[in-house]
Amino acid sequence: MNENTIKGNWEQVKGNVQKKWGELTDDELDQINGDRKILAGKIQEKYGQAQEEAERQIEEFERSY
């Protein structure tokens, strides 16, 4: 899955994103709106992850989706 796929399917994907990263609020998911960079930033902020770790988690999520 690439960034365009995430953006194009955000309404379907965001429920799974919230299951994986449960601390993200509905408002934050609306702000992310499928933007991978914003998602990575929110993961860093909420979970205290380094940028590389947040990116790795997103890549892992994309492979499993």
N, CA, C and O atoms as a Tinker XYZ file with bonds, in Angstrom:
   260  protein
     1  N      0.859000   -1.170000    0.000000    73     2
     2  CA     0.000000    0.000000    0.000000    64     1     3
     3  C      0.899000    1.224000    0.000000    63     2     4     5
     4  O      1.854000    1.300000    0.773000    81     3
     5  N      0.599000    2.168000   -0.853000    73     3     6
     6  CA     1.391000    3.389000   -0.848000    64     5     7
     7  C      0.559000    4.541000   -0.307000    63     6     8     9
     8  O     -0.614000    4.381000    0.030000    81     7
     9  N      1.192000    5.699000   -0.232000    73     7    10
    10  CA     0.512000    6.852000    0.374000    64     9    11
    11  C     -0.775000    7.200000   -0.358000    63    10    12    13
    12  O     -1.766000    7.561000    0.277000    81    11
    13  N     -0.776000    7.097000   -1.682000    73    11    14
    14  CA    -1.990000    7.405000   -2.437000    64    13    15
    15  C     -3.110000    6.437000   -2.104000    63    14    16    17
    16  O     -4.276000    6.827000   -2.042000    81    15
    17  N     -2.760000    5.175000   -1.889000    73    15    18
    18  CA    -3.767000    4.186000   -1.511000    64    17    19
    19  C     -4.338000    4.498000   -0.138000    63    18    20    21
    20  O     -5.544000    4.384000    0.078000    81    19
    21  N     -3.479000    4.890000    0.786000    73    19    22
    22  CA    -3.949000    5.249000    2.128000    64    21    23
    23  C     -4.915000    6.426000    2.032000    63    22    24    25
    24  O     -6.003000    6.388000    2.606000    81    23
    25  N     -4.518000    7.474000    1.305000    73    23    26
    26  CA    -5.391000    8.643000    1.175000    64    25    27
    27  C     -6.699000    8.274000    0.501000    63    26    28    29
    28  O     -7.766000    8.714000    0.930000    81    27
    29  N     -6.624000    7.466000   -0.556000    73    27    30
    30  CA    -7.817000    7.100000   -1.300000    64    29    31
    31  C     -8.784000    6.239000   -0.518000    63    30    32    33
    32  O     -9.989000    6.271000   -0.765000    81    31
    33  N     -8.267000    5.471000    0.421000    73    31    34
    34  CA    -9.087000    4.562000    1.219000    64    33    35
    35  C     -9.147000    4.960000    2.683000    63    34    36    37
    36  O     -9.435000    4.123000    3.539000    81    35
    37  N     -8.880000    6.217000    2.983000    73    35    38
    38  CA    -8.740000    6.631000    4.379000    64    37    39
    39  C     -9.953000    6.289000    5.219000    63    38    40    41
    40  O     -9.801000    5.850000    6.359000    81    39
    41  N    -11.133000    6.472000    4.701000    73    39    42
    42  CA   -12.330000    6.194000    5.503000    64    41    43
    43  C    -12.384000    4.728000    5.932000    63    42    44    45
    44  O    -12.839000    4.424000    7.035000    81    43
    45  N    -11.922000    3.815000    5.067000    73    43    46
    46  CA   -11.903000    2.405000    5.416000    64    45    47
    47  C    -10.711000    2.070000    6.310000    63    46    48    49
    48  O    -10.817000    1.217000    7.191000    81    47
    49  N     -9.590000    2.730000    6.090000    73    47    50
    50  CA    -8.345000    2.416000    6.794000    64    49    51
    51  C     -8.317000    2.993000    8.204000    63    50    52    53
    52  O     -7.728000    2.389000    9.100000    81    51
    53  N     -8.935000    4.138000    8.418000    73    51    54
    54  CA    -8.749000    4.826000    9.697000    64    53    55
    55  C     -9.258000    4.034000   10.899000    63    54    56    57
    56  O     -8.736000    4.203000   12.001000    81    55
    57  N    -10.252000    3.185000   10.722000    73    55    58
    58  CA   -10.690000    2.329000   11.824000    64    57    59
    59  C     -9.591000    1.371000   12.249000    63    58    60    61
    60  O     -9.387000    1.134000   13.439000    81    59
    61  N     -8.882000    0.819000   11.264000    73    59    62
    62  CA    -7.769000   -0.078000   11.566000    64    61    63
    63  C     -6.597000    0.685000   12.164000    63    62    64    65
    64  O     -5.882000    0.154000   13.014000    81    63
    65  N     -6.391000    1.919000   11.731000    73    63    66
    66  CA    -5.343000    2.768000   12.297000    64    65    67
    67  C     -5.650000    3.016000   13.772000    63    66    68    69
    68  O     -4.759000    2.954000   14.619000    81    67
    69  N     -6.908000    3.294000   14.069000    73    67    70
    70  CA    -7.272000    3.561000   15.458000    64    69    71
    71  C     -7.149000    2.299000   16.318000    63    70    72    73
    72  O     -6.834000    2.392000   17.504000    81    71
    73  N     -7.392000    1.133000   15.737000    73    71    74
    74  CA    -7.195000   -0.108000   16.490000    64    73    75
    75  C     -5.721000   -0.303000   16.826000    63    74    76    77
    76  O     -5.381000   -0.707000   17.938000    81    75
    77  N     -4.841000   -0.011000   15.855000    73    75    78
    78  CA    -3.403000   -0.202000   16.062000    64    77    79
    79  C     -2.835000    0.849000   17.007000    63    78    80    81
    80  O     -2.054000    0.528000   17.903000    81    79
    81  N     -3.228000    2.105000   16.809000    73    79    82
    82  CA    -2.720000    3.217000   17.617000    64    81    83
    83  C     -3.918000    3.841000   18.341000    63    82    84    85
    84  O     -4.398000    4.912000   17.969000    81    83
    85  N     -4.381000    3.160000   19.364000    73    83    86
    86  CA    -5.611000    3.510000   20.061000    64    85    87
    87  C     -5.621000    4.857000   20.759000    63    86    88    89
    88  O     -6.688000    5.361000   21.109000    81    87
    89  N     -4.460000    5.445000   20.966000    73    87    90
    90  CA    -4.427000    6.756000   21.618000    64    89    91
    91  C     -4.761000    7.895000   20.654000    63    90    92    93
    92  O     -4.951000    9.032000   21.086000    81    91
    93  N     -4.835000    7.605000   19.362000    73    91    94
    94  CA    -5.209000    8.644000   18.402000    64    93    95
    95  C     -6.704000    8.905000   18.501000    63    94    96    97
    96  O     -7.511000    7.975000   18.479000    81    95
    97  N     -7.061000   10.164000   18.609000    73    95    98
    98  CA    -8.469000   10.539000   18.739000    64    97    99
    99  C     -9.126000   10.643000   17.367000    63    98   100   101
   100  O     -8.444000   10.674000   16.343000    81    99
   101  N    -10.448000   10.696000   17.358000    73    99   102
   102  CA   -11.175000   10.878000   16.106000    64   101   103
   103  C    -10.774000   12.185000   15.432000    63   102   104   105
   104  O    -10.624000   12.239000   14.211000    81   103
   105  N    -10.601000   13.233000   16.227000    73   103   106
   106  CA   -10.187000   14.523000   15.654000    64   105   107
   107  C     -8.805000   14.416000   15.008000    63   106   108   109
   108  O     -8.575000   14.970000   13.933000    81   107
   109  N     -7.898000   13.710000   15.659000    73   107   110
   110  CA    -6.563000   13.537000   15.089000    64   109   111
   111  C     -6.618000   12.718000   13.806000    63   110   112   113
   112  O     -5.908000   13.016000   12.846000    81   111
   113  N     -7.460000   11.686000   13.788000    73   111   114
   114  CA    -7.615000   10.889000   12.571000    64   113   115
   115  C     -8.166000   11.749000   11.435000    63   114   116   117
   116  O     -7.767000   11.589000   10.282000    81   115
   117  N     -9.073000   12.652000   11.760000    73   115   118
   118  CA    -9.591000   13.572000   10.739000    64   117   119
   119  C     -8.487000   14.500000   10.239000    63   118   120   121
   120  O     -8.424000   14.799000    9.047000    81   119
   121  N     -7.622000   14.956000   11.133000    73   119   122
   122  CA    -6.497000   15.814000   10.744000    64   121   123
   123  C     -5.512000   15.052000    9.860000    63   122   124   125
   124  O     -4.993000   15.603000    8.889000    81   123
   125  N     -5.258000   13.805000   10.188000    73   123   126
   126  CA    -4.309000   12.983000    9.427000    64   125   127
   127  C     -4.812000   12.794000    8.001000    63   126   128   129
   128  O     -4.052000   12.945000    7.045000    81   127
   129  N     -6.086000   12.467000    7.860000    73   127   130
   130  CA    -6.747000   12.348000    6.567000    64   129   131
   131  C     -5.906000   11.584000    5.539000    63   130   132   133
   132  O     -5.861000   11.954000    4.365000    81   131
   133  N     -5.248000   10.528000    5.986000    73   131   134
   134  CA    -4.491000    9.681000    5.079000    64   133   135
   135  C     -3.079000   10.143000    4.788000    63   134   136   137
   136  O     -2.377000    9.511000    3.998000    81   135
   137  N     -2.648000   11.227000    5.405000    73   135   138
   138  CA    -1.300000   11.751000    5.165000    64   137   139
   139  C     -0.302000   11.005000    6.050000    63   138   140   141
   140  O     -0.328000   11.119000    7.276000    81   139
   141  N      0.556000   10.258000    5.415000    73   139   142
   142  CA     1.509000    9.394000    6.135000    64   141   143
   143  C      2.442000   10.195000    7.045000    63   142   144   145
   144  O      2.761000    9.743000    8.145000    81   143
   145  N      2.878000   11.358000    6.610000    73   143   146
   146  CA     3.788000   12.184000    7.414000    64   145   147
   147  C      3.104000   12.671000    8.680000    63   146   148   149
   148  O      3.703000   12.676000    9.756000    81   147
   149  N      1.856000   13.078000    8.550000    73   147   150
   150  CA     1.108000   13.523000    9.730000    64   149   151
   151  C      0.877000   12.347000   10.670000    63   150   152   153
   152  O      0.997000   12.487000   11.887000    81   151
   153  N      0.544000   11.185000   10.105000    73   151   154
   154  CA     0.359000    9.986000   10.930000    64   153   155
   155  C      1.633000    9.671000   11.702000    63   154   156   157
   156  O      1.581000    9.401000   12.902000    81   155
   157  N      2.769000    9.704000   11.026000    73   155   158
   158  CA     4.047000    9.432000   11.696000    64   157   159
   159  C      4.285000   10.433000   12.819000    63   158   160   161
   160  O      4.738000   10.061000   13.901000    81   159
   161  N      3.981000   11.694000   12.564000    73   159   162
   162  CA     4.157000   12.718000   13.593000    64   161   163
   163  C      3.271000   12.480000   14.800000    63   162   164   165
   164  O      3.705000   12.663000   15.938000    81   163
   165  N      2.041000   12.077000   14.561000    73   163   166
   166  CA     1.117000   11.804000   15.674000    64   165   167
   167  C      1.569000   10.585000   16.476000    63   166   168   169
   168  O      1.444000   10.564000   17.701000    81   167
   169  N      2.096000    9.571000   15.786000    73   167   170
   170  CA     2.607000    8.393000   16.491000    64   169   171
   171  C      3.800000    8.799000   17.353000    63   170   172   173
   172  O      3.918000    8.370000   18.500000    81   171
   173  N      4.680000    9.626000   16.795000    73   171   174
   174  CA     5.828000   10.104000   17.563000    64   173   175
   175  C      5.363000   10.848000   18.809000    63   174   176   177
   176  O      5.867000   10.621000   19.909000    81   175
   177  N      4.401000   11.733000   18.621000    73   175   178
   178  CA     3.900000   12.570000   19.713000    64   177   179
   179  C      3.209000   11.740000   20.799000    63   178   180   181
   180  O      3.488000   11.912000   21.985000    81   179
   181  N      2.318000   10.848000   20.395000    73   179   182
   182  CA     1.508000   10.096000   21.358000    64   181   183
   183  C      2.279000    8.986000   22.062000    63   182   184   185
   184  O      2.034000    8.689000   23.231000    81   183
   185  N      3.219000    8.372000   21.331000    73   183   186
   186  CA     3.879000    7.189000   21.862000    64   185   187
   187  C      5.358000    7.399000   22.163000    63   186   188   189
   188  O      6.040000    6.463000   22.580000    81   187
   189  N      5.863000    8.615000   21.957000    73   187   190
   190  CA     7.253000    8.903000   22.247000    64   189   191
   191  C      8.221000    8.120000   21.371000    63   190   192   193
   192  O      9.311000    7.754000   21.810000    81   191
   193  N      7.819000    7.869000   20.142000    73   191   194
   194  CA     8.643000    7.099000   19.214000    64   193   195
   195  C      9.547000    8.017000   18.405000    63   194   196   197
   196  O      9.199000    9.168000   18.140000    81   195
   197  N     10.706000    7.504000   18.016000    73   195   198
   198  CA    11.571000    8.217000   17.076000    64   197   199
   199  C     10.911000    8.163000   15.698000    63   198   200   201
   200  O     10.090000    7.286000   15.429000    81   199
   201  N     11.272000    9.094000   14.843000    73   199   202
   202  CA    10.690000    9.151000   13.502000    64   201   203
   203  C     10.878000    7.826000   12.760000    63   202   204   205
   204  O      9.952000    7.336000   12.113000    81   203
   205  N     12.072000    7.254000   12.856000    73   203   206
   206  CA    12.353000    5.999000   12.157000    64   205   207
   207  C     11.452000    4.875000   12.654000    63   206   208   209
   208  O     10.982000    4.058000   11.861000    81   207
   209  N     11.210000    4.829000   13.954000    73   207   210
   210  CA    10.352000    3.796000   14.519000    64   209   211
   211  C      8.908000    3.999000   14.089000    63   210   212   213
   212  O      8.219000    3.030000   13.771000    81   211
   213  N      8.445000    5.225000   14.073000    73   211   214
   214  CA     7.085000    5.510000   13.628000    64   213   215
   215  C      6.918000    5.092000   12.168000    63   214   216   217
   216  O      5.909000    4.485000   11.810000    81   215
   217  N      7.890000    5.409000   11.330000    73   215   218
   218  CA     7.848000    5.021000    9.916000    64   217   219
   219  C      7.847000    3.496000    9.787000    63   218   220   221
   220  O      7.115000    2.945000    8.965000    81   219
   221  N      8.657000    2.819000   10.588000    73   219   222
   222  CA     8.713000    1.358000   10.539000    64   221   223
   223  C      7.363000    0.755000   10.903000    63   222   224   225
   224  O      6.909000   -0.200000   10.272000    81   223
   225  N      6.727000    1.316000   11.924000    73   223   226
   226  CA     5.419000    0.812000   12.339000    64   225   227
   227  C      4.375000    1.021000   11.248000    63   226   228   229
   228  O      3.527000    0.157000   11.021000    81   227
   229  N      4.436000    2.156000   10.580000    73   227   230
   230  CA     3.485000    2.429000    9.500000    64   229   231
   231  C      3.711000    1.458000    8.347000    63   230   232   233
   232  O      2.753000    0.933000    7.780000    81   231
   233  N      4.971000    1.216000    7.999000    73   231   234
   234  CA     5.275000    0.260000    6.932000    64   233   235
   235  C      4.766000   -1.133000    7.287000    63   234   236   237
   236  O      4.213000   -1.830000    6.435000    81   235
   237  N      4.950000   -1.538000    8.532000    73   235   238
   238  CA     4.461000   -2.833000    8.992000    64   237   239
   239  C      2.936000   -2.887000    8.896000    63   238   240   241
   240  O      2.366000   -3.887000    8.462000    81   239
   241  N      2.294000   -1.809000    9.303000    73   239   242
   242  CA     0.829000   -1.726000    9.222000    64   241   243
   243  C      0.379000   -1.850000    7.775000    63   242   244   245
   244  O     -0.571000   -2.577000    7.483000    81   243
   245  N      1.046000   -1.150000    6.867000    73   243   246
   246  CA     0.675000   -1.185000    5.450000    64   245   247
   247  C      0.799000   -2.592000    4.884000    63   246   248   249
   248  O     -0.044000   -3.021000    4.097000    81   247
   249  N      1.838000   -3.307000    5.277000    73   247   250
   250  CA     2.012000   -4.681000    4.778000    64   249   251
   251  C      0.908000   -5.594000    5.288000    63   250   252   253
   252  O      0.492000   -6.519000    4.590000    81   251
   253  N      0.441000   -5.344000    6.477000    73   251   254
   254  CA    -0.593000   -6.227000    7.054000    64   253   255
   255  C     -2.000000   -5.856000    6.606000    63   254   256   257
   256  O     -2.927000   -6.649000    6.774000    81   255
   257  N     -2.175000   -4.680000    6.047000    73   255   258
   258  CA    -3.507000   -4.225000    5.667000    64   257   259
   259  C     -3.964000   -4.850000    4.409000    63   258   260
   260  O     -5.071000   -4.573000    3.948000    81   259
